[in-house]
Amino acid sequence: MTLVGKIFTMLILVLSIVFMAFSMMVFATHKNWKDSAGKLQSKLQAATSANNEAKAELQRLQNDLAREQAARKASLAALQVRATRAEETLTAKQNELATLAGAHSKATAAAEEAQRRLATLEDETKKLRDDLRGEQKKRDQMFSTVVNLTEKLNQAESLRQNLEEVNGQAVKQMSQMKMVLDRNGLAPDSLVAHIPPKVEGVVIDVNDKDLLEISIGADDGLKVGHSLDVYHGNTYLGRIVIRKTSPDRAVGQIQKEMQRGQIKRGDRVTTRFS
């Protein structure tokens, strides 16, 4: 029961006592008024005393109510202050949340941009790696080519030096031979032009006009009019006379009077032994 309910209960109790006193006084009037007056006086005094007690109790209850109301007002004020602080804190947190949300959005956008940039950089890196591999491969090929060319150059230089030595020896020999020819009144080709060099080849083709093609030619020293012998293994087959030459081929005619067997493709031709 609240404090207000207690106060009303006490008031009802006091009024009930007062009415009961009046009832008893009315009832006493039918009897002895003096006794009734005395009794009523006693009851009135008791009722007055009870009323005073009730007033005192009511005053005490009102004081308690005032104190409780003051306490409740203080508590309400404190709660209002806390509520105000909580609202301020909530507003600050909401503002902070909005700031964090904005920062998060910016960070997300920056992360997406960084991701796109990273993908672009990865593509560029892959392309650069492929280009680098290609360049490395080209460089390796060029290095291998340089090594091969250097080796060939060294070989060519060595060959050049050998040729220079051979050329020097040949020049020296030619000078000596020219000196001998001059002393004997001879020309360089006067006695040896009809003699073929020491060469050896094979028959490439034979036709029905006693002509055949061989695998050696002018670069090997053959000239028109030179004679070569034809062999199959160690078997002598006959003699041919060169009628036409090219750098690596020559055409010869079979001499019927010297033929000892049928000449076929693949037979060996060589300088005649005479």
Residue pairs with C-beta under 8 A, 6 or more apart in sequence:
1 9
3 61
3 64
3 65
3 68
4 65
6 61
7 58
7 61
7 62
7 65
10 54
10 57
10 58
10 61
11 54
11 58
13 54
14 50
14 51
14 54
17 47
17 50
17 51
18 47
18 51
21 40
21 43
21 44
21 46
21 47
24 39
24 40
24 43
25 36
25 39
25 40
25 43
28 35
28 36
28 37
28 39
28 40
29 36
177 188
178 188
181 187
181 188
193 223
194 225
194 226
195 226
196 221
196 222
196 223
196 226
196 227
196 228
196 242
196 271
196 272
197 220
197 221
197 222
197 271
198 271
199 216
199 220
199 221
199 222
199 228
199 270
199 271
200 216
200 268
200 269
200 270
200 271
201 214
201 215
201 216
201 220
201 268
201 269
201 270
202 214
202 215
202 266
202 267
202 268
202 269
203 212
203 213
203 214
203 215
203 230
203 263
203 264
203 265
203 266
203 267
203 268
203 269
204 212
204 213
204 214
204 215
204 249
204 265
205 212
205 213
205 265
206 212
206 213
206 263
206 264
206 265
210 253
210 254
210 256
211 243
211 251
211 252
211 253
211 254
212 240
212 251
212 252
212 254
212 263
213 249
213 250
213 251
214 228
214 240
214 249
214 250
214 251
214 252
214 269
215 248
215 249
216 222
216 248
216 249
216 250
216 269
217 245
217 246
217 247
217 248
217 249
217 250
218 245
218 246
218 247
218 250
219 247
219 248
220 248
222 242
222 245
222 250
223 242
223 245
224 242
224 243
224 244
224 245
225 241
225 242
226 241
226 242
227 239
227 240
227 241
227 242
227 272
228 239
228 240
228 242
228 252
228 269
228 270
228 271
228 272
229 236
229 238
229 239
229 269
229 270
229 271
229 272
229 273
230 236
230 237
230 238
230 239
230 240
230 263
230 267
230 268
230 269
231 237
231 267
231 268
231 269
231 270
232 261
232 264
232 267
232 268
233 268
235 260
235 261
236 260
236 261
237 259
237 260
237 261
237 262
237 263
237 267
238 254
238 255
238 258
238 259
238 260
238 261
238 263
239 254
239 255
239 258
239 259
239 272
240 252
240 253
240 254
240 255
240 269
241 252
241 253
241 255
242 250
242 251
242 252
243 251
243 252
243 253
244 250
244 251
245 251
252 269
254 263
